[in-house]
Amino acid sequence: MNFETLAIRLQTDRTQHREHSTPIFPTSSFVFDDAEQMRSMFADEMEGNIYSRFTNPSVREFEEKMAALEGMEDAFATATGMAAVFASFMAFLKSGDHLLASRAVFGSTYTVITQFLPRWGITFDWLNGASPENWQQAVKPNTKMLFLETPSNPGLDVIDLVFAGKFAKENSLIFNVDNCFATPYLQQPAKFGADLITHSATKFIDGQGRVLGGVVVGNKEQIAEVRKFCRSTGPSLSPFNAWVLSKSLETLAVRLDRHCENALALAHFLQKHEQVGKVTYPFLDTHPACDIAKRQMKKGGGLVTFEVKGGLEQGRKFLDAIAMCSLSANLGDTRTIVTHPASTTHAKLTEEARQEVGITKGLIRISVGLEHIDDIVEDIDKALKKSVL
Ligand SMILES: *Cc1c(COP(=O)(O)O)cnc(C)c1O
């Protein structure tokens, strides 16, 4: 089956009521027929639901859909995207191991790698995603994992997954990709040899700003390790959120087609705007890795960034002049969301740390929603004109 069909038709559980849509199983635990069934399920001799921290049919459906859509064998769903990223580290890394990660990672991922992993003796080095020819010299005898985020948040850096897959294989590294910005509809890291794929399902997968969720996707053996870690430490996804996310997957392809179409149109509009400096979008030919993006992604995604010419001050004025779009921290919503990283999400970083990931003072990140493109363009155009210093 094709992606769109699979996302709609893959349904794992029906009840005796013959419901058409996916049922929801809001239960914390399950009953056993007898002592022997209970014993054998606890002993892992027999498969079955025991307790919703381990498995739940609503959660299982979301996991099986995500595995199928990523073209991998299995998945484990978590309460948030960060729980998925953290579990993907903790299930495989131990004291004495070394992690290589692309520098332009999500803010909380940066905190986990720099402030928490070292507490357990896990060391790290950053890689520049734009110069993979230098990666080899960063590999140490104890390097265990390669973690990449592409396209990155918020800079939209694109990393060559063909190269990364070969590099991971040659160096026997566990290849772990945060595929949040692309989703499996636009990019399937497994095709390039990824062993683990993490998602914040909060973003495009829910796509409607309702629930938090995350998932780690991989092959059977690897997901067994993730499940073992999560089953005992407890970052499990709730059945309700899993049900919302399973339903959301049914519309992922059509939503993303429109997100991408609107984002590309907005990027073209911004490129011609007087108040705008650099515009970044993976499928613009001015993007330094446009060729790579076009090779590994179906479309350019739903995010666009640009520079307002007057820097920090004009950036703030621009936000205040926005009338329709939302000022919000989320992304991947039906509603267009505008953020100014230098004064908000990345305000606590030093100027130098912001520079490293391309966050200039006038950088604006737009998560382009599903409103009519003319209304999005009009709102942003008016705000740009009003914000002239
Ligand atoms: C939002 C995000 C996360 C974290 O997801 P949460 O669901 O907020 O925990 C991880 N990676 C990327 C790229 C993100 O954008």
The ligand as an SDF file (V2000), in Angstrom:
LIG
                    3D

 15 15  0  0  0  0  0  0  0  0999 V2000
    9.6090   20.1180   19.5940 C   0  0  0  0  0  0  0  0  0  0  0  0
   10.7880   19.3110   19.2090 C   0  0  0  0  0  0  0  0  0  0  0  0
   11.2630   18.2900   20.0460 C   0  0  0  0  0  0  0  0  0  0  0  0
   10.6590   18.0140   21.4060 C   0  0  0  0  0  0  0  0  0  0  0  0
    9.3440   17.6110   21.3350 O   0  0  0  0  0  0  0  0  0  0  0  0
    8.2820   17.8100   22.5310 P   0  0  0  0  0  0  0  0  0  0  0  0
    7.0990   17.0590   22.0720 O   0  0  0  0  0  0  0  0  0  0  0  0
    8.0630   19.2860   22.6920 O   0  0  0  0  0  0  0  0  0  0  0  0
    8.9080   17.2280   23.7630 O   0  0  0  0  0  0  0  0  0  0  0  0
   12.3500   17.5540   19.6130 C   0  0  0  0  0  0  0  0  0  0  0  0
   12.9390   17.8050   18.4230 N   0  0  0  0  0  0  0  0  0  0  0  0
   12.5150   18.7830   17.5920 C   0  0  0  0  0  0  0  0  0  0  0  0
   13.2060   18.9990   16.3010 C   0  0  0  0  0  0  0  0  0  0  0  0
   11.4280   19.5680   17.9560 C   0  0  0  0  0  0  0  0  0  0  0  0
   11.0130   20.5490   17.1370 O   0  0  0  0  0  0  0  0  0  0  0  0
  1  2  1  0
  2  3  1  0
  2 14  2  0
  3  4  1  0
  3 10  2  0
  4  5  1  0
  5  6  1  0
  6  7  2  0
  6  8  1  0
  6  9  1  0
 10 11  1  0
 11 12  2  0
 12 13  1  0
 12 14  1  0
 14 15  1  0
M  END
$$$$
